[in-house]
């Protein structure tokens, strides 16, 4: 049970994030979660959106380097220690988290964290066995 994120490679210069988010706004694409990692010359904007395929098409039509990546969306209680519980479960199974970020929305009273995992299939199974809810792409897009 995976979610697909959109990764966009952007020049690390003033106004690039504004240009991309304006483009998404103009196209009616709603951002559900995001993280921007910067480097010296470029950054990677990672997005969970309500219409991934259209988002990719719009970005590519503007000449932006964009691709999809499999991630998992995990529902967790919105209280201290919940993230640690998830990270600890994966760590005990020797499953590496490459990066993580939180969504802008909640699912009911639960928080949602997005995880990029080196072995996503094993991570999903491990989390489910431990009673952690892994969300489908449909659910995360509809938040």
LOBAKOL-830536 format. One record per atom (N, C-alpha, C): residue number from 1; x, y, z. Coordinates in steps of 0.1 Angstrom, whole numbers. Layout:
<pos:NUM&xx:X&yy:Y&zz:Z> .
...
// end
This chain:
<pos:1&xx:9&yy:-12&zz:0> .
<pos:1&xx:0&yy:0&zz:0> .
<pos:1&xx:9&yy:12&zz:0> .
<pos:2&xx:11&yy:18&zz:-12> .
<pos:2&xx:20&yy:29&zz:-13> .
<pos:2&xx:12&yy:42&zz:-17> .
<pos:3&xx:19&yy:53&zz:-15> .
<pos:3&xx:14&yy:66&zz:-20> .
<pos:3&xx:25&yy:70&zz:-29> .
<pos:4&xx:21&yy:77&zz:-40> .
<pos:4&xx:31&yy:83&zz:-49> .
<pos:4&xx:33&yy:98&zz:-46> .
<pos:5&xx:45&yy:102&zz:-45> .
<pos:5&xx:47&yy:117&zz:-43> .
<pos:5&xx:53&yy:122&zz:-57> .
<pos:6&xx:52&yy:134&zz:-58> .
<pos:6&xx:58&yy:141&zz:-70> .
<pos:6&xx:71&yy:148&zz:-65> .
<pos:7&xx:82&yy:145&zz:-72> .
<pos:7&xx:95&yy:152&zz:-69> .
<pos:7&xx:98&yy:161&zz:-80> .
<pos:8&xx:101&yy:174&zz:-77> .
<pos:8&xx:104&yy:184&zz:-87> .
<pos:8&xx:118&yy:189&zz:-84> .
<pos:9&xx:126&yy:189&zz:-94> .
<pos:9&xx:140&yy:195&zz:-92> .
<pos:9&xx:140&yy:209&zz:-96> .
<pos:10&xx:144&yy:218&zz:-87> .
<pos:10&xx:143&yy:233&zz:-90> .
<pos:10&xx:157&yy:239&zz:-88> .
<pos:11&xx:160&yy:249&zz:-96> .
<pos:11&xx:171&yy:257&zz:-94> .
<pos:11&xx:170&yy:263&zz:-80> .
<pos:12&xx:181&yy:264&zz:-73> .
<pos:12&xx:181&yy:271&zz:-60> .
<pos:12&xx:183&yy:286&zz:-62> .
<pos:13&xx:171&yy:292&zz:-66> .
<pos:13&xx:172&yy:307&zz:-68> .
<pos:13&xx:158&yy:313&zz:-63> .
<pos:14&xx:159&yy:325&zz:-60> .
<pos:14&xx:147&yy:332&zz:-55> .
<pos:14&xx:136&yy:331&zz:-64> .
<pos:15&xx:124&yy:328&zz:-59> .
<pos:15&xx:112&yy:328&zz:-66> .
<pos:15&xx:108&yy:315&zz:-73> .
<pos:16&xx:116&yy:305&zz:-73> .
<pos:16&xx:113&yy:292&zz:-79> .
<pos:16&xx:101&yy:285&zz:-72> .
<pos:17&xx:101&yy:285&zz:-59> .
<pos:17&xx:90&yy:279&zz:-52> .
<pos:17&xx:77&yy:286&zz:-55> .
<pos:18&xx:78&yy:299&zz:-55> .
<pos:18&xx:66&yy:307&zz:-58> .
<pos:18&xx:60&yy:304&zz:-72> .
<pos:19&xx:69&yy:303&zz:-82> .
<pos:19&xx:65&yy:299&zz:-95> .
<pos:19&xx:58&yy:286&zz:-96> .
<pos:20&xx:63&yy:276&zz:-89> .
<pos:20&xx:57&yy:263&zz:-90> .
<pos:20&xx:44&yy:263&zz:-82> .
<pos:21&xx:43&yy:269&zz:-71> .
<pos:21&xx:31&yy:268&zz:-63> .
<pos:21&xx:20&yy:277&zz:-70> .
<pos:22&xx:24&yy:287&zz:-77> .
<pos:22&xx:14&yy:295&zz:-85> .
<pos:22&xx:9&yy:287&zz:-96> .
<pos:23&xx:18&yy:280&zz:-103> .
<pos:23&xx:13&yy:271&zz:-114> .
<pos:23&xx:3&yy:260&zz:-109> .
<pos:24&xx:6&yy:254&zz:-97> .
<pos:24&xx:-3&yy:245&zz:-91> .
<pos:24&xx:-16&yy:251&zz:-88> .
<pos:25&xx:-16&yy:263&zz:-82> .
<pos:25&xx:-28&yy:270&zz:-78> .
<pos:25&xx:-36&yy:273&zz:-91> .
<pos:26&xx:-30&yy:278&zz:-101> .
<pos:26&xx:-37&yy:282&zz:-113> .
<pos:26&xx:-43&yy:270&zz:-120> .
<pos:27&xx:-38&yy:258&zz:-118> .
<pos:27&xx:-43&yy:245&zz:-123> .
<pos:27&xx:-53&yy:239&zz:-114> .
<pos:28&xx:-55&yy:244&zz:-102> .
<pos:28&xx:-64&yy:239&zz:-92> .
<pos:28&xx:-59&yy:226&zz:-86> .
<pos:29&xx:-46&yy:224&zz:-85> .
<pos:29&xx:-40&yy:213&zz:-79> .
<pos:29&xx:-38&yy:216&zz:-64> .
<pos:30&xx:-43&yy:208&zz:-55> .
<pos:30&xx:-42&yy:210&zz:-41> .
<pos:30&xx:-30&yy:203&zz:-35> .
<pos:31&xx:-22&yy:209&zz:-28> .
<pos:31&xx:-10&yy:203&zz:-21> .
<pos:31&xx:-15&yy:198&zz:-7> .
<pos:32&xx:-13&yy:185&zz:-5> .
<pos:32&xx:-16&yy:179&zz:8> .
<pos:32&xx:-4&yy:178&zz:17> .
<pos:33&xx:8&yy:177&zz:12> .
<pos:33&xx:20&yy:176&zz:20> .
<pos:33&xx:32&yy:181&zz:11> .
<pos:34&xx:42&yy:186&zz:18> .
<pos:34&xx:53&yy:190&zz:10> .
<pos:34&xx:66&yy:191&zz:19> .
<pos:35&xx:77&yy:190&zz:12> .
<pos:35&xx:90&yy:193&zz:19> .
<pos:35&xx:99&yy:198&zz:8> .
<pos:36&xx:108&yy:207&zz:11> .
<pos:36&xx:117&yy:213&zz:2> .
<pos:36&xx:131&yy:211&zz:8> .
<pos:37&xx:139&yy:203&zz:1> .
<pos:37&xx:153&yy:201&zz:5> .
<pos:37&xx:162&yy:209&zz:-4> .
<pos:38&xx:171&yy:217&zz:1> .
<pos:38&xx:180&yy:225&zz:-7> .
<pos:38&xx:194&yy:219&zz:-8> .
<pos:39&xx:200&yy:223&zz:-19> .
<pos:39&xx:214&yy:220&zz:-22> .
<pos:39&xx:221&yy:233&zz:-26> .
<pos:40&xx:233&yy:232&zz:-30> .
<pos:40&xx:240&yy:244&zz:-34> .
<pos:40&xx:234&yy:250&zz:-47> .
<pos:41&xx:231&yy:242&zz:-57> .
<pos:41&xx:226&yy:247&zz:-70> .
<pos:41&xx:212&yy:244&zz:-73> .
<pos:42&xx:206&yy:234&zz:-66> .
<pos:42&xx:193&yy:230&zz:-69> .
<pos:42&xx:186&yy:225&zz:-56> .
<pos:43&xx:173&yy:224&zz:-56> .
<pos:43&xx:165&yy:218&zz:-45> .
<pos:43&xx:156&yy:208&zz:-51> .
<pos:44&xx:151&yy:200&zz:-41> .
<pos:44&xx:141&yy:190&zz:-45> .
<pos:44&xx:128&yy:193&zz:-37> .
<pos:45&xx:118&yy:196&zz:-44> .
<pos:45&xx:105&yy:198&zz:-38> .
<pos:45&xx:97&yy:185&zz:-39> .
<pos:46&xx:93&yy:180&zz:-28> .
<pos:46&xx:85&yy:167&zz:-28> .
<pos:46&xx:71&yy:171&zz:-23> .
<pos:47&xx:61&yy:166&zz:-31> .
<pos:47&xx:47&yy:169&zz:-29> .
<pos:47&xx:38&yy:157&zz:-29> .
<pos:48&xx:28&yy:158&zz:-21> .
<pos:48&xx:17&yy:149&zz:-21> .
<pos:48&xx:5&yy:158&zz:-26> .
<pos:49&xx:-1&yy:155&zz:-37> .
<pos:49&xx:-12&yy:164&zz:-42> .
<pos:49&xx:-25&yy:156&zz:-44> .
<pos:50&xx:-35&yy:163&zz:-46> .
<pos:50&xx:-48&yy:156&zz:-48> .
<pos:50&xx:-50&yy:151&zz:-62> .
<pos:51&xx:-42&yy:154&zz:-72> .
<pos:51&xx:-42&yy:149&zz:-86> .
<pos:51&xx:-28&yy:148&zz:-91> .
<pos:52&xx:-22&yy:137&zz:-87> .
<pos:52&xx:-8&yy:135&zz:-91> .
<pos:52&xx:-5&yy:134&zz:-106> .
<pos:53&xx:-13&yy:127&zz:-113> .
<pos:53&xx:-10&yy:126&zz:-128> .
<pos:53&xx:-11&yy:139&zz:-135> .
<pos:54&xx:-21&yy:147&zz:-131> .
<pos:54&xx:-23&yy:160&zz:-137> .
<pos:54&xx:-11&yy:169&zz:-133> .
<pos:55&xx:-7&yy:168&zz:-120> .
<pos:55&xx:4&yy:176&zz:-115> .
<pos:55&xx:17&yy:173&zz:-123> .
<pos:56&xx:20&yy:161&zz:-125> .
<pos:56&xx:31&yy:157&zz:-133> .
<pos:56&xx:31&yy:163&zz:-147> .
<pos:57&xx:19&yy:162&zz:-153> .
<pos:57&xx:17&yy:167&zz:-167> .
<pos:57&xx:19&yy:182&zz:-168> .
<pos:58&xx:14&yy:189&zz:-158> .
<pos:58&xx:15&yy:203&zz:-158> .
<pos:58&xx:29&yy:208&zz:-156> .
<pos:59&xx:36&yy:201&zz:-146> .
<pos:59&xx:50&yy:205&zz:-144> .
<pos:59&xx:59&yy:202&zz:-156> .
<pos:60&xx:57&yy:190&zz:-162> .
<pos:60&xx:65&yy:187&zz:-173> .
<pos:60&xx:63&yy:196&zz:-185> .
<pos:61&xx:50&yy:200&zz:-187> .
<pos:61&xx:46&yy:209&zz:-198> .
<pos:61&xx:54&yy:222&zz:-196> .
<pos:62&xx:57&yy:226&zz:-184> .
<pos:62&xx:64&yy:238&zz:-181> .
<pos:62&xx:80&yy:236&zz:-182> .
<pos:63&xx:84&yy:224&zz:-186> .
<pos:63&xx:98&yy:221&zz:-187> .
<pos:63&xx:105&yy:218&zz:-174> .
<pos:64&xx:97&yy:215&zz:-164> .
<pos:64&xx:103&yy:212&zz:-151> .
<pos:64&xx:106&yy:197&zz:-150> .
<pos:65&xx:117&yy:193&zz:-144> .
<pos:65&xx:121&yy:179&zz:-142> .
<pos:65&xx:113&yy:174&zz:-130> .
<pos:66&xx:103&yy:166&zz:-133> .
<pos:66&xx:94&yy:160&zz:-123> .
<pos:66&xx:93&yy:145&zz:-125> .
<pos:67&xx:92&yy:138&zz:-114> .
<pos:67&xx:90&yy:124&zz:-114> .
<pos:67&xx:82&yy:119&zz:-102> .
<pos:68&xx:77&yy:107&zz:-103> .
<pos:68&xx:70&yy:101&zz:-91> .
<pos:68&xx:79&yy:92&zz:-84> .
<pos:69&xx:76&yy:91&zz:-71> .
<pos:69&xx:84&yy:82&zz:-62> .
<pos:69&xx:74&yy:75&zz:-52> .
<pos:70&xx:76&yy:63&zz:-50> .
<pos:70&xx:68&yy:55&zz:-40> .
<pos:70&xx:72&yy:59&zz:-26> .
<pos:71&xx:62&yy:63&zz:-18> .
<pos:71&xx:64&yy:65&zz:-4> .
<pos:71&xx:53&yy:59&zz:4> .
<pos:72&xx:53&yy:58&zz:17> .
<pos:72&xx:42&yy:53&zz:24> .
<pos:72&xx:37&yy:64&zz:34> .
<pos:73&xx:24&yy:65&zz:35> .
<pos:73&xx:17&yy:74&zz:44> .
<pos:73&xx:12&yy:67&zz:56> .
<pos:74&xx:17&yy:71&zz:68> .
<pos:74&xx:14&yy:64&zz:80> .
<pos:74&xx:5&yy:73&zz:89> .
<pos:75&xx:-6&yy:67&zz:94> .
<pos:75&xx:-14&yy:74&zz:103> .
<pos:75&xx:-9&yy:71&zz:117> .
<pos:76&xx:-8&yy:82&zz:125> .
<pos:76&xx:-4&yy:80&zz:139> .
<pos:76&xx:-12&yy:89&zz:148> .
<pos:77&xx:-12&yy:86&zz:161> .
<pos:77&xx:-19&yy:94&zz:171> .
<pos:77&xx:-12&yy:107&zz:171> .
<pos:78&xx:-20&yy:118&zz:173> .
<pos:78&xx:-14&yy:131&zz:174> .
<pos:78&xx:-11&yy:134&zz:189> .
<pos:79&xx:0&yy:128&zz:194> .
<pos:79&xx:4&yy:129&zz:207> .
<pos:79&xx:19&yy:126&zz:208> .
<pos:80&xx:25&yy:131&zz:219> .
<pos:80&xx:40&yy:129&zz:220> .
<pos:80&xx:43&yy:114&zz:220> .
<pos:81&xx:54&yy:111&zz:213> .
<pos:81&xx:58&yy:97&zz:213> .
<pos:81&xx:53&yy:89&zz:201> .
<pos:82&xx:43&yy:93&zz:194> .
<pos:82&xx:38&yy:86&zz:183> .
<pos:82&xx:48&yy:84&zz:172> .
<pos:83&xx:55&yy:94&zz:168> .
<pos:83&xx:65&yy:93&zz:158> .
<pos:83&xx:76&yy:83&zz:162> .
<pos:84&xx:80&yy:85&zz:174> .
<pos:84&xx:90&yy:76&zz:180> .
<pos:84&xx:86&yy:61&zz:179> .
<pos:85&xx:73&yy:58&zz:182> .
<pos:85&xx:68&yy:44&zz:181> .
<pos:85&xx:70&yy:39&zz:167> .
<pos:86&xx:67&yy:46&zz:157> .
<pos:86&xx:68&yy:42&zz:143> .
<pos:86&xx:83&yy:40&zz:139> .
<pos:87&xx:91&yy:50&zz:142> .
<pos:87&xx:105&yy:49&zz:139> .
<pos:87&xx:112&yy:38&zz:146> .
<pos:88&xx:108&yy:36&zz:159> .
<pos:88&xx:114&yy:25&zz:167> .
<pos:88&xx:111&yy:11&zz:161> .
<pos:89&xx:98&yy:9&zz:157> .
<pos:89&xx:94&yy:-3&zz:151> .
<pos:89&xx:102&yy:-6&zz:139> .
<pos:90&xx:104&yy:4&zz:130> .
<pos:90&xx:112&yy:2&zz:118> .
<pos:90&xx:127&yy:-1&zz:121> .
<pos:91&xx:132&yy:7&zz:131> .
<pos:91&xx:146&yy:5&zz:135> .
<pos:91&xx:149&yy:-9&zz:140> .
<pos:92&xx:140&yy:-14&zz:148> .
<pos:92&xx:142&yy:-27&zz:154> .
<pos:92&xx:142&yy:-38&zz:143> .
<pos:93&xx:135&yy:-35&zz:132> .
<pos:93&xx:135&yy:-45&zz:120> .
<pos:93&xx:146&yy:-42&zz:110> .
<pos:94&xx:155&yy:-32&zz:114> .
<pos:94&xx:166&yy:-28&zz:105> .
<pos:94&xx:161&yy:-23&zz:92> .
<pos:95&xx:150&yy:-15&zz:92> .
<pos:95&xx:144&yy:-9&zz:80> .
<pos:95&xx:148&yy:6&zz:80> .
<pos:96&xx:155&yy:10&zz:70> .
<pos:96&xx:160&yy:24&zz:69> .
<pos:96&xx:150&yy:34&zz:64> .
<pos:97&xx:149&yy:45&zz:71> .
<pos:97&xx:140&yy:56&zz:66> .
<pos:97&xx:150&yy:66&zz:59> .
<pos:98&xx:147&yy:68&zz:46> .
<pos:98&xx:156&yy:77&zz:39> .
<pos:98&xx:153&yy:92&zz:42> .
<pos:99&xx:140&yy:95&zz:43> .
<pos:99&xx:135&yy:108&zz:47> .
<pos:99&xx:121&yy:107&zz:51> .
<pos:100&xx:116&yy:117&zz:58> .
<pos:100&xx:102&yy:118&zz:63> .
<pos:100&xx:98&yy:132&zz:64> .
<pos:101&xx:84&yy:134&zz:62> .
<pos:101&xx:78&yy:147&zz:64> .
<pos:101&xx:64&yy:145&zz:68> .
<pos:102&xx:58&yy:155&zz:73> .
<pos:102&xx:44&yy:154&zz:78> .
<pos:102&xx:34&yy:161&zz:68> .
<pos:103&xx:22&yy:157&zz:68> .
<pos:103&xx:12&yy:163&zz:59> .
<pos:103&xx:7&yy:176&zz:65> .
<pos:104&xx:0&yy:184&zz:57> .
<pos:104&xx:-6&yy:196&zz:62> .
<pos:104&xx:-20&yy:193&zz:68> .
<pos:105&xx:-25&yy:182&zz:64> .
<pos:105&xx:-39&yy:178&zz:69> .
<pos:105&xx:-38&yy:167&zz:79> .
<pos:106&xx:-49&yy:165&zz:87> .
<pos:106&xx:-50&yy:154&zz:96> .
<pos:106&xx:-61&yy:145&zz:91> .
<pos:107&xx:-61&yy:133&zz:95> .
<pos:107&xx:-71&yy:123&zz:93> .
<pos:107&xx:-79&yy:121&zz:106> .
<pos:108&xx:-90&yy:128&zz:107> .
<pos:108&xx:-97&yy:128&zz:119> .
<pos:108&xx:-88&yy:135&zz:130> .
<pos:109&xx:-86&yy:128&zz:141> .
<pos:109&xx:-77&yy:133&zz:151> .
<pos:109&xx:-63&yy:128&zz:150> .
<pos:110&xx:-60&yy:121&zz:139> .
<pos:110&xx:-47&yy:115&zz:137> .
<pos:110&xx:-38&yy:124&zz:129> .
<pos:111&xx:-25&yy:124&zz:131> .
<pos:111&xx:-15&yy:131&zz:123> .
<pos:111&xx:-11&yy:120&zz:112> .
<pos:112&xx:-5&yy:125&zz:101> .
<pos:112&xx:-1&yy:117&zz:91> .
<pos:112&xx:14&yy:120&zz:87> .
<pos:113&xx:22&yy:110&zz:86> .
<pos:113&xx:36&yy:112&zz:83> .
<pos:113&xx:39&yy:105&zz:70> .
<pos:114&xx:47&yy:111&zz:61> .
<pos:114&xx:51&yy:104&zz:49> .
<pos:114&xx:65&yy:99&zz:51> .
<pos:115&xx:68&yy:87&zz:47> .
<pos:115&xx:81&yy:81&zz:49> .
<pos:115&xx:86&yy:75&zz:35> .
<pos:116&xx:98&yy:78&zz:32> .
<pos:116&xx:105&yy:72&zz:21> .
<pos:116&xx:114&yy:61&zz:27> .
<pos:117&xx:111&yy:49&zz:24> .
<pos:117&xx:118&yy:37&zz:30> .
<pos:117&xx:126&yy:30&zz:20> .
<pos:118&xx:137&yy:24&zz:24> .
<pos:118&xx:145&yy:16&zz:14> .
<pos:118&xx:139&yy:3&zz:10> .
<pos:119&xx:131&yy:-3&zz:19> .
<pos:119&xx:124&yy:-15&zz:17> .
<pos:119&xx:109&yy:-13&zz:21> .
<pos:120&xx:102&yy:-6&zz:12> .
<pos:120&xx:88&yy:-2&zz:15> .
<pos:120&xx:79&yy:-14&zz:18> .
<pos:121&xx:80&yy:-24&zz:10> .
<pos:121&xx:71&yy:-36&zz:12> .
<pos:121&xx:72&yy:-42&zz:26> .
<pos:122&xx:85&yy:-44&zz:30> .
<pos:122&xx:87&yy:-49&zz:43> .
<pos:122&xx:83&yy:-39&zz:54> .
<pos:123&xx:85&yy:-26&zz:52> .
<pos:123&xx:80&yy:-16&zz:61> .
<pos:123&xx:65&yy:-17&zz:63> .
<pos:124&xx:58&yy:-17&zz:52> .
<pos:124&xx:43&yy:-17&zz:53> .
<pos:124&xx:39&yy:-29&zz:61> .
<pos:125&xx:44&yy:-41&zz:58> .
<pos:125&xx:40&yy:-53&zz:65> .
<pos:125&xx:44&yy:-52&zz:80> .
<pos:126&xx:56&yy:-47&zz:83> .
<pos:126&xx:60&yy:-46&zz:97> .
<pos:126&xx:51&yy:-36&zz:104> .
<pos:127&xx:48&yy:-25&zz:98> .
<pos:127&xx:39&yy:-15&zz:105> .
<pos:127&xx:25&yy:-21&zz:107> .
<pos:128&xx:20&yy:-27&zz:97> .
<pos:128&xx:6&yy:-33&zz:98> .
<pos:128&xx:6&yy:-44&zz:110> .
<pos:129&xx:16&yy:-52&zz:110> .
<pos:129&xx:17&yy:-62&zz:121> .
<pos:129&xx:17&yy:-56&zz:135> .
<pos:130&xx:23&yy:-44&zz:135> .
<pos:130&xx:24&yy:-36&zz:148> .
<pos:130&xx:12&yy:-28&zz:151> .
<pos:131&xx:1&yy:-28&zz:143> .
<pos:131&xx:-11&yy:-21&zz:145> .
<pos:131&xx:-10&yy:-6&zz:140> .
<pos:132&xx:-1&yy:-3&zz:132> .
<pos:132&xx:1&yy:10&zz:126> .
<pos:132&xx:-7&yy:11&zz:113> .
<pos:133&xx:-15&yy:21&zz:111> .
<pos:133&xx:-23&yy:22&zz:99> .
<pos:133&xx:-15&yy:28&zz:88> .
<pos:134&xx:-14&yy:21&zz:77> .
<pos:134&xx:-7&yy:26&zz:65> .
<pos:134&xx:-18&yy:30&zz:55> .
<pos:135&xx:-18&yy:42&zz:50> .
<pos:135&xx:-29&yy:48&zz:42> .
<pos:135&xx:-27&yy:45&zz:27> .
<pos:136&xx:-38&yy:43&zz:20> .
<pos:136&xx:-37&yy:42&zz:6> .
<pos:136&xx:-35&yy:56&zz:-1> .
<pos:137&xx:-31&yy:56&zz:-13> .
<pos:137&xx:-30&yy:68&zz:-21> .
<pos:137&xx:-43&yy:76&zz:-22> .
<pos:138&xx:-54&yy:68&zz:-24> .
<pos:138&xx:-67&yy:75&zz:-25> .
<pos:138&xx:-71&yy:82&zz:-12> .
<pos:139&xx:-68&yy:76&zz:0> .
<pos:139&xx:-71&yy:82&zz:12> .
<pos:139&xx:-63&yy:95&zz:15> .
<pos:140&xx:-50&yy:94&zz:12> .
<pos:140&xx:-41&yy:105&zz:15> .
<pos:140&xx:-44&yy:117&zz:5> .
<pos:141&xx:-48&yy:114&zz:-7> .
<pos:141&xx:-52&yy:124&zz:-17> .
<pos:141&xx:-65&yy:131&zz:-13> .
<pos:142&xx:-73&yy:124&zz:-6> .
<pos:142&xx:-86&yy:130&zz:-3> .
<pos:142&xx:-87&yy:137&zz:11> .
<pos:143&xx:-76&yy:138&zz:18> .
<pos:143&xx:-76&yy:145&zz:31> .
<pos:143&xx:-79&yy:159&zz:29> .
// end
